[in-house]
């Protein structure tokens, strides 16, 4: 039975799951599964099989990571007073 291109790519995507993104908020940039650069070849193969743009897929994966609480500015950080700089 011959597969269509879409069916073949879907089967490849099912066989090669993407690796999770590294915890960039704590300074990590390597693939948590392989220890090499991220996105690794396995993750890129999955994205390509799904027909995703690599840059957009990478941004979406990183944006989906939970951010630490101190990453968000509170209301007190929203007001800037140059006099507080001490310059």
N, C-alpha and C positions, 0 to 999 in steps of 0.2 A: 504494500500500500504506500503510494507516494504521498508525502506531506506537502501541503502548500507552504510557502515561505513563512506566512504568519503562524501556522501550526508548528513549524520547525523552530522558530524563534521562541514561541511560548514554551515548548518542551525544553529548550536550552535554559530559559529563565527559571524553570522549575527545578532543573538539575543543579544550577549554579546560583545559590542564594547570595544576596549581598552581605558583606560584613558590616557590623555596626560602625558608625563613625566614632572616632576617638573623642575623648572628653576634652575638647578644645578649650573649654572654660577653665580647666586646670592646667593648661599648657601642653597637653599631649597632641601629637600630630601623626602618630604612627598607627597602622592598622592593629586593632586589639587582638585579632586572630593570628596574623602573620608576622607582625613586628616590623613590616616594611612600610613604605609610604602609603598613605591613604588619600584618595581611594585606590585600593589595590586592584590588580588585574581581575580578580574574581568579581569585585563590585562593579568595575567598569564593564565587564562582560554581561553582567545582569542588566545594567542600565541600557547597554546597546541592544540587547535582545528585546528589551521592553520598548525600544524606540525612544528613549528619553535623551534629552540634551544633557551631556555630562556636567557642564557647569551649573545648570539649573538643578539637576539632581543632587549635586554636591551641596549647593546652597540650601536646598530644602532639607536634606538630611541633617546638616549642622543647625539650621534654624529650629528643627524639631527637638533638639537636645534640651533638656531642662537646664535653665540657667541658675547659677547660685543666687541666693537672696541678696548678696551684696553687689550684684551686678546692676540691680535696679536703683536708680536715684530716688530718694525720698523727696517729699515736698520741700524739706529744708535745703535740698541741693538745687532746687529749681531757680532760686533767686541768687543772682550773682552781684556781689558788692566789691568793686575793685579796691576799696579801702581795706578790705580784709586780707589782701595779698601782702601787705606790709611794704609795698614798694613806694 
